[in-house]
Amino acid sequence: MTIQEWPNFTGVPEEEELSRARSDTQDLARWIWWNGELREAEAQTVHYYANALHYGTAAFEGIRCYPTEQGPALFRLREHVERLAQSARIYGMKLPFDAERLCEAAVEVTRTNGIENGYLRPLVFFGRGPIDLRPKRECPVHAFIAARQLGTFLGEGALRNGVRVTVSTWRRFHHTMMPTMAKASGHYANSVLAMHEALDRGYDDALLLNWDGTVASATGENIFFVRGGTLYTNDEASSIVPGITRDTVLKIAKQNDIPVVIRTFTREELLRADEVFLTGTAAEITPVRELDGTTYPTGRRTYGALFQRAYLRIVTGHDPRHEEWLTLVG
Ligand SMILES: Cc1ncc(COP(=O)(O)O)c(C=O)c1O
């Protein structure tokens, strides 16, 4: 299928319309779901000897809430909660709540706070304990779901104009070193180092390579590229977090007969690509306009824009084929 034959996405909010409707702050919501009940968020505290604070032993998720005609809806809630449970399990955390309860809690906290365009942050962590590295034996497990406003994540105009990305000198840790598919707090020190480096060099985000020079991902997003009408991305063999947004893009491609290749790839292939874009719950589908001096097209007549519009159509309830991905909050 050529780009001209792409289906006409009527009813998709234009980017301008979307960003107008969104908050440009990340205001925190008043209520937090905290170990089983809704409480005043600002009144909650974490002990200074919480194991998670010292050793990064927490697992978390990020879930978006979007306005739909039926009221606010959480996107792919169940998949996020299941990934949280898997991340926790790998770190030996026995969750005091099952997936069902966590899904209900996510709905409760969204509804109570009156969130429309927002972001939920479920987080489970090892609490107070002695100075040792056996939290699964010694420390209680706590869980919360915090809510906040969230607009465009990677800065003003990122969805429309794309971002500038640099290859970090920090490499992505390998899946033989850490369970890379898990979203665990301690893993993000790697991303923070890379992001700080990008910031110091004047870029919006960093791309991390693996030890062998193949591409892993950006600091908090998966990477896709397009070449000759084929969509490429990597998988967990490249030590990525296999994102739920990535999976959504792959399903959109399949539905529209866009050829997809999933394999490891190199930085050079990105430099030869027709287009590059990033995917993540927070970043949604963000085009890359530059990678270390190499520029790519952005704008309406790109695959990135078309995937972005298809995605926005799904998350805002305009695509009846994917209603099962939306959990209505109202
Ligand atoms: C390192 C990393 N890769 C990829 C992703 C994208 O995952 P998802 O699309 O599920 O948000 C994230 C964000 O959660 C991430 O932190």
The ligand as a Gaussian input file, in Angstrom:
#p B3LYP/6-31G(d) Opt

LIG

0 1
 C       12.448000       2.151000      28.334000
 C       11.063000       2.204000      27.761000
 N       10.860000       1.695000      26.552000
 C        9.639000       1.718000      25.988000
 C        8.551000       2.266000      26.636000
 C        7.196000       2.306000      25.963000
 O        6.293000       1.478000      26.609000
 P        4.722000       1.752000      26.546000
 O        4.389000       1.957000      25.128000
 O        4.117000       0.514000      27.106000
 O        4.471000       2.947000      27.379000
 C        8.731000       2.817000      27.896000
 C        7.615000       3.448000      28.610000
 O        6.910000       2.854000      29.330000
 C       10.008000       2.773000      28.485000
 O       10.222000       3.296000      29.692000

